[in-house]
Structures are given as C-alpha cells and as structure tokens.
Amino acid sequence: MTRRYTHSIAGAILAMVFSAPIYAQQAPAARPDTFTSPKTPWGDPELQGIWTTDAEILVPFDRPAEFGQRPSLNEEELANRARAATARIRDRKTDRSARSALGTPAHWFEVGNGVSARTSLIVDPADGRMPPLTPEAAGTAIDPRLETGLMTGHGPELKGPEDTGLASRCLTRGIPQTWVPSIYNNGFQIVQTPDHVMILYERYHETRVIPLDGRPHVAQRIRQWIGDSRGHWEGNTLVVDVANFSNDGRFKGSGERLHVVERLTRVDADTINVAVTIEDQTRWTTPWAFEVNGKKDPKYTVFEFACHEGNYTMTHMLSAARNLEKKAATPAR
C-alpha cells in the first residue's frame, strides 16, 4: 500500500497538469456480439491480464433517485463529475466540506483512468436500486461488524480485534464486495489454465482459484468468507457460481443464504465486463444485479497490499475504547 500511495501522489501531480485528457469520458465498450475475443492456446476466451476499475470509483452503488431509470449522465453532469474528480485530487481545504461523503483524505484516491458516465453500479432493477427487503429482513438490523466491505470499530463495546469487521482486520472485502471500486487498489489480475481460472485482487491481496472441470460445490457444512466458486464457459463468458458463504462475513446483511453468479466477458480489447447477480430469498424480494468494468492501463501495476505494515489503526481503536471505558467508570466530579 505504501508503494501504491507514492504512485497515487505522482498520479495526482500529473492529473493537475493534464486534467483534460485524464478526465475525458470513457469510450463506450463494444457489445459482446460485435467483438471477437482472442483465444488462449487451448481455445478458451482470453481474459488474462491486469485490469482496474478505477474509472468507476465515483459511480454510486445505488442510483440517486433524481436519475430515475437513466443509466448514464448527460454531458453537463459528466463534466461536473470530472470537475469533482479534479478537485478531489487537488485536495484543497476549501473543497473538503463538499466532499466528505467517504470521510477519507482526497489524496488517497487513485485517479487517472478516466471518469465513467454511469449513474449507478446496480443495473437491475431498472431504477438502479436494490429491490425491497423481505418483511423478515426489514425487521432485522445489520451488524456492521459482520459486513465484509466495511471498516468498522469504535466505542467501548470494542473488546478486541474480533469485534471489528473483516476489512478492518485486513482479512477480506468478501465476495462480491471485492468487485466494488474503492478508494484505491482496484486492480485485479486474471491467469488462466485449461482447467482453472485464478483471480488475484490487489485489495487485501486475495487469490481465488476457480475450477472449470464441472466438480460440485463442497459440502453444505463447509462455509467460507468468500464462498465456494465453480466456473464454466458459456460462449465468450466465464460464468462463476458462488455458494457456501459464511455468516461470519456478510454482504449487505446477507450471509449463508447468499448466492452469487458472476459473468466475466471481454467486450473489447481493453475492457472486461463483470456482471454480478445477487440472490437471497430471505433478504430481498427479487434477485438483483450490478456491473463493473475492468479496464487495461499500461501504467497500472498490481503492488503488494501490505495492509498492516505501519498501520496503527487497530491499536488506536482499541486504545480509544479502553479510554472510553475508563471515562465511563470515573465518577463525575
């Protein structure tokens, strides 16, 4: 993370000098039926390489209501998003109050791979928003400590590292959360063999090895934070079925009942579309889906994500919790 941080600062300097080309609108990807995918030596569609979803960092997961069913920004809205991205990397104090949604220093953000015109990552339902919760789920509060994509941990209830989220402990962002662009380290690398596909995610340096030989999922009693993945080809699309999730790591409140289907398609020479379908009949009234687009960038390199190296956040959170306990136990004067 330290090396990539230095890389980001250098990118920010370049962005301030060359902001116009950096924040040009991404060219639309070709449709799968108009692009002839290259093949591996054994004949499978070629997905190998390093890809990054940096251009979609500023795309909201749920579509803001004012966009309705419109999937893309108009020219004026896209220009505004580009200006916001430029302001973000300049990180002027006068701009910070208007850019506090993520609560993160602006110079941490990775930039330089374009700005997407998409209005949301969710593509189904048509309004770009998660479907309604079931009555059972609506009456159950989400425990943020179990949400794999959240950095959590504060207050006197924090007794130890296990009371924080898996992301706070640098363990996992979980499937499918790891596909969602974050503030940095959005690279992923795909390596193929005739009977397996490997996906390395830079964030937390997780590696998935997905068999393609038709084997069944592991036994239901075996539960994993990132589920159990099985892949097969449908034309030019790699379809990955993910089941056997654990309740110890959840995605938007869904745990062991979560079922995920990922579809990875090379839609042009420089783009892989990752379409993710989410299903949990105890959580949502209907299945729903989101998409991200990985882009090739010759300047992008997957560095080691040494999450705990020089990171004192966990120590500080636990120390603060102990101080809050002492304060609560001290009689008021």
N, C-alpha and C positions, 0 to 999 in steps of 0.2 A: 504494500500500500504506500510505503514511503517513496519508492521509485516512481510509482504512478502519480503521486502527489506532485513531485517535481515535474513530471511530464505535463500535468494539468496546468501548472503555473506557466510553463513555456507556451502551452497552447493558448492560455488566456492572453499572453502578451501578443502572440501572433493574431489572435482574434480581434484585438483592439486596433491592429494595424490594417487587417484585411477583413473587416467585419462584413462587407457586402458580399463577397463570394462565399464566405463561410456560412452565412445565414440565408443563402439562396434556397428557394423551395426545392425539395427533393423531386426529381423527375419521377412520374408515376411508374410503377413496375409493370412489366408486361403481364398479361394474363397467362395462367399455366397452359392454356390451349394454344397460345401463339408463340411459346418459347420451347425450343428443342434443348432439353437438358443434356449436358455432357454426361458421359458414362464412365464408370470405373473399368479397369481392365477385365473384370468378370461380368460386366454388363448391367450393374445397378446404377440408378441415377446418382450423379456425383454431387454430394453435399459437403465434401471435405473443405476445410479451411478455417480461418478465423473470421468471425462476424461480430458486429457490435450494434446494439440498439440505442446508442447514444442520441440519435436524432429524435427519439420518441420520449426523452426524459420529461419534456414539458407537456406531453399529451396526458390529460387526466384519465384515470382509470374509468370512472363513471362519467358519462357525458353531462355537462351542465344543462339544466333544463331549458335555457334560452335557445339552444341549438335544435331542440326537437328531434326530428329524425334525420337531420342534415349531418352526413358523416365527415364533411370537410369544411375548413374555414374558407371564407372568401378572401380576395386579395388584400383587402384592408385589414381583416382580422389576422391574416398570416403576417403581414408587415408589423402589426402590433406585437405579435408573439416574437418575431425576430428582434424587435427593439428591446423587448423584455429580456431576451436571452443575452443580448449585448450588454444591457445594464447589469444583468446578474454577474457576468464575469468581471465587469469593472468594479463591482462591489463598493460603490460609493455609499457613504453613511446616509446621505440624504435619500437614497433609494430603498434602504433596508426595510423600513416600516411597511412599504407596499409589497414586499417580497418575503414575508415572514411565514408563509403557509407551511413550509417544510421545517422551519426552525433550525436551519443549517447554514453555516457560513457560505456565502455565494461562491467564494473561490474554491470550494471543494468540488463544485460541479465540473464534470467533464463535458467539453464542448468541441465543436469543430467538424462535426459530421452532418451538418445541415439541420434544418428545423422542419419537422413534419407538420403538414396541414391537417392532420386528423383531429377530430373533435373528441374522440374517446378511444380507449383501447377495446372496450366492450363493443362487439359488433352484432350480437344477438342477445336480447331483443333489439328491434329496430330503433328504439329510443336510446340505445347505448347505455342502459342502466340495468343493474341486477334485477331479476324478477322478484316479486313479493316473497317474503318468508312464509313458511307454513305457520299455522297457529302455534304449533309446538315450539318452533324456533323463535317466533316473535316474543314468546314469554320467557325466553332464556337469555340471560346476559352473557356476552362474550367475555371470557377471561383473557385479557391481553397477554398474560404470561405464557399462554399456550399458542399464541399466534406466531408462526414461524417468521413472518415478514416484518415483525415489529421489534424495535429496540426499546425494551421496557425495563423498568426497575427504579423505584423511588419510594420513599416513605418508610416508616418504622416497621411495616409489615415485611420488609425485605430482610430475611434472616440469613440468607446465603446466596451463592450464585444460582442455585437451582430455582430460586424464586423469580428469576428474570427470564426473559424469552430466549429461545434458542439462538436468535440472531444476536442478542446482546452477549451471548457466550461464544460467539463466533463459530457456531456449530453448523447451522444451515438456515437458508431462507425458505426451504421447503419447495415441494412441487405442488402447484405450478407457480408459486410466488416468485421463484428464482427467474422466471422469464420476464417479470415486470421490470422495466427500466428503473433504475435507482440513480442516486446522485453521482455514482462513479462505479468503475469496474463492471461495465455492462458487456464485456466481451465473453464470447463462448467459442470453443473450438470443437469441430467435429472431425473424427477419424473413423474410417470405415474399413471393415474386412468383409469377406463373403458372408460370414455368419454372425457378425456383431457390429453395432454402431456405438462409438464412445463419444460422449458429450462432456467436455470439461467447462465448467462455469468459473469465470475468474473470481467472482464474488464468493468468498469463503473457500475457493479452490476445491469445489466438489466435482467428483467424477462419476458419471453414470455409464455403466456398461450394459447395453441393451441387446439381448439375444434375439436373433431373427429366425431361429430354427423351429419355431412352432411349439416349443415347450409350454406347458401350462403354467399359470401363476403358482407361486409357492402356497403351502397350506394356509388356510384362513387364520390359523392361530399365530402365524408369523406376521408381525406388524412392524413397519419401518417408517421412520420420519419422512422419507421421500418416496414411500410406496415401493411397489414391485412392478418393474417395467417389462413389457413384452412387445416386440415390434414386428411389422411385416410391411411389404410394399404393395401399394395399390397404384399401379401405373407409375408416375413420377413422384408419388407422395409416400414418404415414410410415415406410417401410422403406428403410434405407440400407445398401447393400452396400459394404464397405471392403476393398480388396485392395492389392497392390503396396507392402507395407511394406518398410522398410529394415532391415538387420541392425545399423545404427548406433544404432537405438533399439528397445528390446525391451520386451515386456510379459510379466513372469513367465517369462523365458527364451525366449519365442517371438519370432522375428524375421521374416525374409522369407516364412516359410511361414504366418504368421498370417493368418487370415481372420475378419473380424468382421461380424456383421449386427446393426444397431441398429433397434429398433422403438419409435417415439415415438407415444404415444397420449394424447389428452386424456381423462382418466377422470372428471373432474368440473370444475366451473367454476374451481377453484383448484389443480388437480393435473395434471401431465404425468407419466406413467409411461414410463421409458426402460428397455427390456428389451434386454440385450446378450448375444448368443450368440457364444461363442469356439470356434474350431476350429483345430487344428494337429495333424495326424495323426502328426507326428514328435515331438510334445511330450506330448500327452495321449492316453490310450486311447480316450476318447469326447469329443464336444463337451460344453460346459457353459455355464451362463448365470448372469448376475447382473442385478439390477434396482436402479435408484434412482428416487426420486420427487421431481420438482421442484415446489415449492410457490410460489404467489404470496404476496407480502408487500408491502403498500403502503408499508412503511418501507424496503424494500430498494432500493438503487441500485447499479448497476454503476459503480465508480470505475476510474480508470486504475490498472493494476497496474505501477507503475514499479519493477521488481524490483531493478535495480542502483543506483537512486538512493539515495545514502547508505549503501549496503550494502558493508561492508568484509570480508565473509566470505571471498571468494575471495583477497584479499590476505593475510588472516591464515592461511588454509590453506596457501598457497604459502610464506609466511614460516616457518611452523612446519615444513614439510617440509625447507626449507633448513637450519634449525637442527638438525633431527634428523640430517641428513647430516653436518653439522659435528661433532656429538656422536659419531656413529659413527666418524668419521675421526680423532678425537682419541685418542691412546694413553692408556690408563688409567694414572693415577699410582700 
